[in-house]
């Protein structure tokens, strides 16, 4: 597909950024994104919350402030009761209200498979757009949510996920990245992305691919849900995890001491995952302290940006060099 050239297009499709950005005037740009998917939990209201939080996250990752949204609905009207759709939309609206976003419309189609999501428009100053690349050698990396939602969702479908684990995963999937993004805007950030379908390592590679920088990840510092290790060791993993691993494994240099179950977690596709933020070391420590004070308890420094090997990620274990 040919790329569109426009002098006001700040971010388009060139580098797989989280959202598009178009300048309206010297001090104002709009940020646009769209995301929708099939249910990953049984409760319709919760599914609506998760889908909305996931769509809104792309705006936060760019440093923007979401303003309006439109519903995207595919619904099997002849197979499901309309009350299910009302509940899904109610869950989505709940998260929009929490984000300060106005629902301005949407579109629905009769489909054999249920799907829901949002098209979101936000605003940002053209000179404050945060890209998923631009990290500098020496930057520390902060991850704001634990990993494992894809593995937990697979376990739920198979009936092997405990209630406590399911509740914990759902709590984080319905949690907006709003507060983390607001705190991020108070400091110097060189790059940011949200961790979603490509997994932690997949999105991490996007931050350094085709650049003169690489990434060092201390796998034992990366937070994940209690109980996910056991599921990964039993092979309870989603197909998307294996596709992510196959696609990006050549760009990963893993410490032989790092167990396979941890690599699986690092490739696990996330829904409404956390932000991965690259910023100067001193600023990272201050931001982490502010996040903990604001209740973002799982935010953790998980690694840093390095000069070699460029375009790749080194994964260490137990602080092995």
Secondary structure, DSSP 8 states (H G I E B T S, - for coil): ------TTEEE-STT--SSEEEEEETTEEEEEEEEEE--SSS-HHHHHHHHHHHHHHHHHHTT-EEEEEEEEEEE-TTTS-HHHHHHHHHHHHHHHHHHT-EEEEEEEEE-SS-EEEEEEEEEE-GGG---S----TT-EEEE-S-B-HHHHHHHHHTT---HHHHHHHHHHHTS-SHHHHHHHTTS-EEEEEE--TTHHHHHHHHHHTTSS-EEEEEGGGS-B-TTHHHHHHTT---HHHHHHHHHHGGGEEE-TTS-HHHHHHHH---SS--EEEEE-HHHHHHHHHHHHHTT-TT-EEEEEEESSSTT-EEEESTT--
